[in-house]
Amino acid sequence: IKRIALSTGGGDAPGLNAVIRAATLAARNRGWDVVGIRDGFNGLMAPEEYPRGDGVIELSRESVRGIVHTGGTILGTTNRGNPTAYPVQQPDGSWVEEDRSDELIAKFREREIDALVTIGGDGSLTIGNHLHERGLRVIGVPKTIDNDLENTQSTFGFHTAVDFAAQCIDRLFSTATSHGRVIVVEVMGRYAGWIALHSGVACGAHAVLIPEIEFDLEPVAETIRQREERGAKFSIVVVAEGARPQGGEVSVLGKAVGQAEKLGGVGQKVADGLTALTGKESRVVVLGHLIRGGSPTAYDRLLGLRFGAAAIRALEEGKDGIMVALNPPTVDYVPLASVTKRQKHVPIDCDTMLTARDMGINFGDEMP
Ligand code: F6P
């Protein structure tokens, strides 16, 4: 190997810069050149968007200095510009999607890049697998704050997200207690409830609603009423943005909350529904992108560094078409094809769920 490229795709996650630093230093230690592609694959696919010629940048020891503790990604990222479904404008102004993978691979070859380390979630890893099947040497590094990627025990960014959500929930306890209110905290988690579950259990929330369990608000309302009877006038409900009510409707409101609805509104609907059912004043706090920004925890820094270094060891060992994966106590390799197009859901009988139920946390599926 003479030269490798790194790219970061999809939503950012704290720990990305640790991966970039470790991969760069480990590759340079082996005498390889390292370049970074800006904004997913855009820097290579659309160089005209980079008038200063910096769509692909040299990654030196200096350029990765002092970045491990920083959030975001020094390479930039994007959800657009998927080379397997690249948007191309037609003469009549309409847009069609074309598979530009071969063109992208040719661009790697022109620049004498021998391998790609793609750091991303399901979307980026699926693209990486497609490029690998077409002849490019690819190593994947799993990334998502949602922790919903298969075949790796966890991903960097998740620990930071849970930690920050927990700090916010702790603060909401004191104001909810003072006012005797119900506070609904909506956290990220499009397909899986890992962030909601872990932060909710760690903080002692009274109900947690996750995408894995279609919820009914009546058991949650009953939990709130019973707490009231015991003299606890406040309650905290943590909701994953992808949580959905049974039958797609919040019955007390008589309003449909279908899958087609934009993500992010469920917290408000839960708060309104609980007020209607209990008569209690409620407030909603949407943490949104706050839990994706900022500095990674020490745990996520270390995991990012381990993943970055493991990706380079994988290349040195001649591996191709694999993803580095956390398999405690080690980081090992799994086929890229085994992680794409699927989500790792919270097993509803896992010990964290059982612990939560023993703590009296309601999931909107059983009367308390
Ligand atoms: O996949 C991670 C995630 O944080 C989801 O939980 C969330 O729905 C999504 O990204 C939002 O990303 P964006 O606003 O960048 O499209």
Residues whose N, C-alpha, C, O or C-beta is under 5 A from the ligand:
A	BS01	F6P	G11 D146 M188 G189 R190
